[in-house]
Amino acid sequence: MGAGKVSFVIVQLFAFFTWHAIAQEYVRMGSNTNAAEAMQFLREYDREASGMCYRVTMSQWRFVTNITEYNRRRMLEELALNSKFERLSWRKAAAYDATRVSDVQSRRQLVKIVQGSRAALPEDKFNEIQQIITEMKEIYNAAKICPYGQKPYDSHLQRDSPFYPQSRQEPYDQTRSHSQDIYQPFGPGFPHETPENSNYCDMQLDPEISRILAHSRIESELVYVWKSFREQTGPKMKNRFMRYVQLANQAAVSTGYSDAGDQMRASYEDPSFRASLEEIYNQVAPLYKQLFTYVRRKLIQRYGERVVRPDGPIPAHLLGNMWAQNWKSIMDLVMPFPQAPNIDVTSEMLRQGFTPLRMFQMAEEFYTSMGMKPAPPEFWRGSMLARPAERSVQCTASAWDFCNRIDYR
């Protein structure tokens, strides 16, 4: 090992042990040195926090699985109670001197309660940031847009544009790879155009917008839904988010951090967090760049250089996902060997009468065959495995922990 590398290792070790030595002082703690009292507080907090978490999670579950104004009010009531509990718990935890607690895990728990909270804010500002978070979530979840080609027309396109719906140059392709049962575009001349839905402006992120981004291959439609959704959310959230950042930074500084980003990074408990991420990125960057340029070339072949620059970034609306975070939906455009047979078991599963419940049961059989524990009875009793027809729900796939060590859905 060279001298330079030895020096680097020494510096890293010094940073690591120094961080652990000062970690408990990094968060501003109180002057109460009664360790026994602090331990009693932690025992009570564990029990009370689990109960509060269960109540909040259950209220949220009832709302997303049955979206009514009543369930929304109940959820907001529980969230308000949780905010009060969080603030009270923070005050109690912040009063103790964590360095006097000898048990490492207990000391860490005490610091975590203080370090992860915004409760250092004055009460009015704490309530304000909670309200802002709730409002931003509601704006995002409630956003709706018109189908492409329906009035009001796409504000991004000029009337004389070749992509304006009345003169669109991209005809509906009956032979494209995706079944019409999965996705059909809206607009003049398209199958869904009927007097009944000509003014239908009720498309939400899930499932309509997500389905279009995944399956449409009409660039003007993709950019329309991508921009329209953001126009229905971004402007409404902009000022709220700016205020949220101000309050979050104030809370972080009051707790002993430089800003909210510093507070969030501290939760990873890695003194070299930035360096660790940089190292990982440098390891995967060569492969990512190759994949990126390959996908970009394939998209140029589909949409042309007018849409995708050969030397530029890939437009996000072309990647099959609202956030461009998962590119699996454009597999038909970028598959290296498109002539190779595509193994798709969907038709066979339908022929055999598969249901969502049977799919979950088969998945459980797979995991238990490897020695893992089966899902608890609460999972099968409480989970919503398919979209119900009789009520409005949020049907995005998600996993829920009800904080009582038995109920997972």
C-alpha angles and dihedrals in degrees: 000000000000124000092250093054092046090053091050092051091048091051091049092049091047091051091048097051093040090054092051090048094054100029094100091049093048090077113058108247133183134255101249104119097182100121094183091055090049091052091050090051091053092052091051092044093053092055097042095043091052090052093047092046090052092052094049094044092048091051090050091048092051090051098049092044093047112021107204133140090245093055090045092055092047091051092051090049091054091046090053091052090048091053090054091048092049092051094048092047092049091054091051094046094045090055093067128082100233093197089070092061106094098195108089096211093047091049090050092050091052092051091046092057090055100037098050099049136087090206092109086083120096112267096258093051093043090054089046095055091047090051092048092052091050092048094049091051091050092049091051095046094044097049114126132177138189120257115261110275095021125111127297084055125221106291090203093066127071116229091244092050115119086230095055106120096244093056102026114160095203108085123203107272111218091186099055118127098252119081118244086231088068100043139358123178123234125228144083111329095013124119096249094058106112134142089250095061101028091109097034106139101162103104113141132193091258120073108347104044094038090051092052093049090049100045112021117096095186105110096202090053092048094051090045096056092039093054097036093056091051092047088056092051113023101059092046093050100038100090092036091053093048089053090046090056091050093051094043091053091049091052092049093050090049089054094050104268129118093236142332092280090056089050093051094048091051090067089071090063092216116131089200097043096137092046091048092053091046091053093050092047092051089052095054098032097089093053092042092052091052092049091045095052091045092052091045091054091050092050091049088055089054103038105019134235091286088071102028118038113220090223100034143072123292111257106249095226091065097060099079098248135081091236098032087236097124123037100184093108092067093053090116089061099045105032106135094220106029092172091062114101113268112226105220117163096184096103092048091049090052090048090053091050099246115183129190089256093054091049091054091047091052091048090052091051089055094052096042089050086065092053099264122139119264121246112274120253089254089065093059094040098047109028122104102221098171136027110267116227098213101062144030115262143163102247101186112133111256142152120232130203112195093198096239098097093242109058116076123154 
